[in-house]
Amino acid sequence: MSFLTSSAKSSGDLESGKKSAGVTITTDVESEKTSRPVLGRRKTSERATGTSTSTEKLVYDGEEDALTKIGNFLYKVHSASILTRYALYILPVAALLAIPVALTATVYGERKAGNIRLLGLFIWIEIIWFALWMCKLIAHGLPFIFEAVAGLISGGIRKYSLVLISLEIPVSLFLWSIVSYATTHVICVFNSKDVCSNESWFQTLQTVFKAGIVVAAIFLAEKTIIQLVSINYHRKTYHEKIKESKKLIKLLDLLYDASRTLFPEYCHEFEEEDAEIQGNTLADVRTQLAKAGVQTKVFDNMGRVRDKMTAAFGAMASDIAGKQVFSTTSAHNIVIEALETPRASKALARRLWLSFVGEGRDVLLKQDLIEVLGESRLVEAEEIFALLDRDANGDVSLDEMTLLIVNAGQDRKNRASSMHDISQAIAVLDRLLSLVVLVAIAFVYATFFSKTFASKTTQLWTTFTGLAFAIGGTVTEFLGCCIFLFVKHPYDVGDRVTITDTELIVERISLMYSVFRRIDTNSTLQIPHNIANTLWIENISRSKAMKERLTLAVAATTSHDDILTLHGELTKFVTSDENRRDFQPDFEVELRSVGDLKQLDLRVEIRHKSNFSNETVRNMRRNKFMCELLSAARRIPLEPPGGSAAPLGDPSNPAYSVAVSDLEGVAARERKRVEVEGARLVPAGGRYEDLVMQQEGGVSSGLKAFGGAAGSLLGRRGSVRSGEIGRRSGDASMLGR
């Protein structure tokens, strides 16, 4: 149950553009109304099937722990404005620090730390306490200043204010370390300069804060790199996808509102669809009971009662808070909830499609949307239809709309999982870089405090060189994985990819490896990123409309007209009303080769209107086309290589022998020789040039030139009998064939 609630929340935050924490804590309705912290432990509830399938929030059924007066005070402080909170944080401690300042200024005025009066030290401590919170307040206001200034230059860089928001603590520590070092001279205000310059602890204090500036700068640089990697990666990978998803959901909200206007919720036309859309948490229970013959009407109404009660509380809360709260009946919330499950998504698609399609028609047209939404919303109607009509064929079928909405819900889930995996990978990268920063901090302090450290630089570099050889492979692998994941990023969670001719589905992405599921065996496969970085990766899900090529071998006696007939029959198939949503009208049949003169190799190229990410849809379309290809080949007909006649010895083609005399055999062979010789364009021993000269009056100049070139290539083989040339003069007509 916690998983379902966390997924729903992460999906909502994803589309709203907000970042959510790694752990989602669900509270009951009353705690959401008051926004007060409730202490306790939740218990799971059991349903009729023995497992909880509802997405209702689980509540603690015991007594609520009441907050004490101190708890209420701290809660009010936390809920106050930032200035009020900072004042309550600063002033009590400042008052306590003022006590030693007053004592060292009056009663203990001559007390010293070494040769330096304590009064200056306590004043400096008071200053750096105020400076800490002032630096934090400045770091808190930097994003707003950056947005105002960047907005004057370019609106595109204003998004980087999110980086400054995440870097509030590192920036405040860096500024505070600078202020602390710059104000150390306050300690010596009540003493001469010679006294402070000779005091060892004062010099050590200055060295600590001087090194602290470098350390804070390194820490700030590391966090800045992590934030820039995160924001640039998410902007490059998910910005357009989230933008398209928001646009689609907004248009679905508009369609659902119009559908409810035409057909109220739970009307007899859409009672079943509305029960699945708004009460999908009990859908599995209803199905099982319906199969058992149990009346499920009470379950159909449970979702309605729950939503009505929540909406009633939401109306009261909205009046009090001045904003929309618990609006379960809003179109946006209903659409978002329906996209969570494929079953509810299909029900939503059916309701929307059946609400707008004209009576007696089986497709949705643009005019239907205009009639329902009105001429005043013509632009919105055209935008909605362009979004629904992905194949641009002028209408939208029920299957097309169902596939669009189901894929939209699945894409939201995959995107949320991918963002979660990448966030974990960035967190791992942050921890590894933090380890590097820790080592750098140690070297910084060693450089500032050790006088002999600089003299041992050569020895340290020798050690580093040996260490580099020891861990060089690991560092190379780590850098290669980072470049592969954050720079190249060839796939996301849920994508269908082909790696080394193996079809895979991306299940999970980590910093050093990815987990896949094989399509052919459904087994789990893990590939390290440094290995995948060297492989060809074909991303099917990111591809646009794809095409497929099929090879077909036919008999060598197939004519050009038969090939054109095949092209026409297949073109008629892909442009028919029932297939034009699946295939593009562009179609090609290409003669690839003639092989060994015994067959013709044809290549048929079909162009789909989508990619092959959905295996079920792809197989259905491919099977349909393959059946039509075979049927068209039989109708023409196209003969296979070797012909389609029955083999010798078959009852329809019996084999038998006939005895003839030697004279008849010799005469038959001579007739065959003469027949073969008569079929030749140029007689044996003849020249093609002489044939061209004989037909000079009936051929073109281009043919004569070709004949001359052919004669020069063939060479002169001697004269040819004029009787033979004259006898073959009628065969020149074969050139035009």
URNORGI-V294839 format. One record per backbone hydrogen bond with DSSP energy under -1.0 kcal/mol. NH is the residue of the N-H (numbers start at 1). CO is the residue of the C=O. E is the energy in kcal/mol with one decimal. If there is no record, write none. Layout:
<<NH	CO	E> <NH	CO	E>>
This chain:
<<5	1	-2.2> <6	2	-2.4> <7	3	-2.6> <8	4	-2.3> <9	5	-2.1> <10	6	-2.6> <11	7	-2.3> <12	8	-2.0> <13	9	-2.6> <14	10	-2.0> <15	11	-1.9> <16	12	-1.6> <18	13	-1.6> <32	28	-1.7> <33	29	-2.0> <34	30	-1.9> <35	31	-2.0> <50	47	-1.3> <72	68	-2.5> <73	69	-2.3> <74	70	-2.6> <75	71	-2.3> <76	72	-2.2> <77	73	-2.3> <78	74	-2.4> <79	75	-1.6> <85	81	-2.4> <86	82	-2.6> <87	83	-2.2> <88	84	-2.1> <89	85	-1.8> <90	86	-2.8> <91	87	-2.2> <94	90	-2.7> <95	91	-2.5> <96	92	-1.8> <97	93	-2.6> <98	94	-1.4> <101	97	-1.0> <102	98	-2.3> <103	99	-2.4> <104	100	-2.6> <105	101	-1.1> <108	103	-3.0> <111	108	-1.3> <113	116	-3.4> <116	113	-1.3> <118	111	-2.1> <122	118	-2.4> <123	119	-2.1> <124	120	-2.0> <125	121	-2.0> <126	122	-2.1> <127	123	-2.0> <128	124	-2.5> <129	125	-1.6> <130	126	-1.9> <131	127	-2.7> <132	128	-1.9> <133	129	-1.2> <134	130	-2.1> <135	131	-2.8> <136	132	-1.7> <137	133	-2.2> <138	134	-2.4> <139	135	-2.6> <140	136	-1.9> <141	137	-1.5> <142	138	-1.1> <145	141	-2.0> <146	142	-3.0> <147	143	-2.4> <148	144	-2.0> <149	145	-2.4> <150	146	-3.2> <151	147	-1.9> <154	150	-2.9> <160	157	-1.3> <161	158	-1.8> <162	159	-1.8> <164	160	-1.1> <165	161	-1.9> <166	162	-1.9> <167	163	-1.5> <168	165	-1.0> <171	167	-2.4> <172	168	-2.1> <173	169	-2.5> <174	170	-2.1> <175	171	-2.6> <176	172	-2.3> <177	173	-2.2> <178	174	-1.6> <179	175	-2.4> <180	176	-2.8> <181	177	-1.9> <182	178	-2.4> <183	179	-1.6> <184	181	-1.1> <186	183	-1.6> <187	184	-1.5> <189	186	-1.5> <191	188	-1.5> <196	192	-1.3> <197	193	-2.2> <199	196	-1.0> <203	199	-1.7> <204	200	-2.4> <205	201	-2.2> <206	202	-2.2> <207	203	-2.1> <208	204	-2.3> <209	205	-1.9> <210	206	-2.2> <211	207	-2.6> <212	208	-1.9> <213	209	-1.4> <214	210	-1.1> <215	211	-2.6> <216	212	-2.7> <217	213	-2.0> <218	214	-2.2> <219	215	-2.5> <220	216	-2.5> <221	217	-2.4> <222	218	-2.3> <223	219	-2.1> <224	220	-2.2> <225	221	-2.3> <226	222	-2.0> <227	223	-2.3> <228	224	-2.6> <229	225	-2.5> <230	226	-2.3> <231	227	-2.8> <232	228	-2.4> <233	229	-2.1> <234	230	-2.5> <235	231	-2.1> <236	232	-2.5> <237	233	-2.5> <238	234	-2.2> <242	238	-2.9> <243	239	-2.2> <244	240	-2.5> <245	241	-2.4> <246	242	-2.6> <247	243	-2.0> <248	244	-2.4> <249	245	-2.6> <250	246	-2.4> <251	247	-2.0> <252	248	-2.3> <253	249	-2.3> <254	250	-1.8> <255	251	-2.3> <256	252	-2.6> <257	253	-2.3> <258	254	-2.0> <259	255	-2.4> <260	256	-2.5> <261	257	-1.6> <262	258	-1.9> <263	259	-3.0> <267	264	-1.4> <274	270	-2.5> <275	271	-1.7> <276	272	-1.7> <277	273	-2.3> <278	274	-2.6> <279	275	-1.2> <282	279	-1.8> <283	280	-1.1> <286	282	-2.4> <287	283	-2.3> <288	284	-2.2> <289	285	-2.2> <290	286	-2.6> <291	287	-2.1> <292	288	-1.3> <293	290	-1.1> <294	289	-2.9> <300	296	-1.7> <301	297	-1.3> <305	301	-2.4> <306	302	-2.4> <307	303	-2.5> <308	304	-2.7> <309	305	-2.4> <310	306	-2.4> <311	307	-2.6> <312	308	-2.1> <313	309	-2.3> <314	310	-2.5> <315	311	-2.2> <316	312	-1.8> <317	313	-2.7> <318	314	-2.5> <319	315	-1.8> <320	316	-1.5> <321	317	-3.3> <322	318	-2.2> <328	326	-1.9> <334	330	-2.0> <335	331	-2.5> <336	332	-2.6> <337	333	-2.3> <338	334	-2.2> <339	335	-1.9> <340	337	-1.2> <345	341	-2.1> <346	342	-2.3> <347	343	-1.9> <348	344	-2.4> <349	345	-2.3> <350	346	-2.3> <351	347	-2.4> <352	348	-2.4> <353	349	-2.5> <354	350	-2.6> <355	351	-1.5> <356	352	-1.2> <357	353	-2.1> <361	358	-1.9> <364	396	-3.0> <369	365	-1.1> <370	366	-2.0> <371	367	-2.4> <372	368	-1.8> <373	369	-2.9> <374	370	-2.2> <377	374	-1.3> <378	375	-1.3> <381	377	-2.3> <382	378	-2.3> <383	379	-2.1> <384	380	-2.6> <385	381	-2.4> <386	382	-2.3> <387	383	-1.6> <388	384	-2.2> <389	385	-3.0> <390	388	-1.9> <396	364	-1.9> <401	397	-2.1> <402	398	-2.6> <403	399	-2.4> <404	400	-1.7> <405	401	-2.3> <406	402	-2.6> <407	403	-2.1> <408	404	-1.7> <409	405	-2.0> <410	406	-2.3> <411	407	-2.6> <412	408	-1.7> <413	409	-1.7> <414	410	-2.6> <415	411	-2.6> <416	412	-2.1> <417	413	-2.4> <418	414	-2.6> <419	415	-2.5> <420	416	-2.0> <421	417	-2.5> <422	418	-2.6> <423	419	-2.2> <424	420	-2.0> <425	421	-2.2> <426	422	-2.6> <427	423	-2.0> <428	424	-2.2> <429	425	-2.2> <430	426	-2.3> <431	427	-2.2> <432	428	-2.2> <433	429	-2.5> <434	430	-2.1> <435	431	-1.6> <436	432	-1.6> <437	433	-2.5> <438	434	-2.3> <439	435	-1.9> <440	436	-2.3> <441	437	-2.5> <442	438	-1.9> <443	439	-1.9> <444	440	-2.2> <445	441	-2.5> <446	442	-2.1> <447	443	-2.3> <448	444	-2.0> <449	445	-2.1> <450	446	-2.2> <457	454	-1.2> <460	456	-2.0> <461	457	-2.6> <462	458	-1.9> <463	459	-1.8> <464	460	-2.7> <465	461	-2.4> <466	462	-2.0> <467	463	-2.4> <468	464	-2.5> <469	465	-1.8> <470	466	-1.6> <471	467	-2.4> <475	471	-2.5> <476	472	-2.4> <477	473	-2.4> <478	474	-2.5> <479	475	-2.7> <480	476	-2.5> <481	477	-2.4> <482	478	-2.2> <483	479	-2.4> <484	480	-2.4> <485	481	-2.5> <486	482	-2.7> <487	483	-1.6> <488	483	-2.3> <489	484	-3.1> <494	506	-2.5> <495	492	-1.8> <497	504	-2.3> <498	538	-2.3> <499	502	-2.4> <502	499	-1.3> <504	497	-3.2> <505	517	-1.9> <506	495	-2.5> <507	515	-2.8> <508	515	-1.7> <510	513	-2.7> <514	527	-1.8> <515	508	-2.9> <516	525	-3.9> <517	505	-2.3> <518	523	-2.8> <519	503	-2.1> <522	518	-1.4> <525	516	-2.8> <527	514	-2.2> <529	512	-2.4> <532	528	-2.5> <533	529	-1.7> <534	531	-1.7> <535	532	-1.3> <538	498	-2.4> <540	496	-2.4> <541	496	-1.3> <546	610	-1.6> <548	606	-3.1> <550	604	-3.0> <552	602	-3.4> <554	600	-2.7> <555	639	-3.0> <558	555	-1.6> <563	559	-1.5> <564	560	-2.2> <565	561	-2.3> <566	562	-2.2> <567	563	-2.2> <568	564	-2.4> <569	565	-2.5> <570	566	-2.3> <571	567	-2.2> <572	568	-2.2> <573	569	-1.5> <574	570	-2.3> <575	571	-1.5> <576	573	-1.0> <579	576	-1.1> <580	576	-2.0> <582	579	-1.4> <583	579	-1.9> <584	607	-3.3> <588	605	-1.4> <590	603	-2.6> <592	601	-2.8> <593	601	-1.0> <597	594	-1.9> <600	554	-2.5> <601	593	-2.8> <602	552	-3.9> <603	590	-3.1> <604	550	-3.2> <605	588	-2.6> <606	548	-2.8> <608	546	-2.3> <609	582	-1.7> <618	614	-2.3> <619	615	-2.5> <620	616	-2.0> <621	617	-2.2> <622	618	-2.6> <623	619	-2.6> <624	620	-1.8> <625	621	-2.1> <626	622	-2.7> <627	623	-2.1> <628	624	-1.7> <629	625	-2.5> <630	626	-2.2> <631	627	-2.3> <632	628	-2.8> <633	629	-2.1> <634	630	-1.6> <635	631	-1.7> <636	632	-1.7> <638	633	-2.8> <643	640	-2.4> <649	653	-2.6> <650	647	-2.3> <653	650	-2.0> <665	661	-1.9> <666	662	-2.4> <667	663	-2.3> <668	664	-2.1> <669	665	-2.2> <670	666	-2.1> <671	667	-2.3> <672	668	-2.1> <673	669	-2.2> <674	670	-2.6> <675	671	-2.2> <676	672	-2.4> <677	673	-2.5> <678	674	-2.3> <680	677	-1.1> <686	683	-2.4> <691	687	-1.3> <692	688	-1.8> <693	689	-2.2> <694	690	-1.9> <695	691	-1.3> <696	693	-1.2> <698	695	-1.5> <704	700	-2.0> <705	701	-2.5> <706	702	-2.2> <707	703	-2.7> <708	704	-2.8> <709	705	-2.5> <710	706	-2.6> <711	707	-2.5> <712	708	-2.4> <713	709	-2.0> <714	710	-2.8> <715	711	-2.1> <725	721	-1.9> <726	722	-2.6> <727	723	-1.9> <728	724	-1.6> <731	728	-1.7> <732	729	-1.2> <734	731	-1.7> <735	732	-1.8> <736	733	-1.2> <737	734	-1.2>>
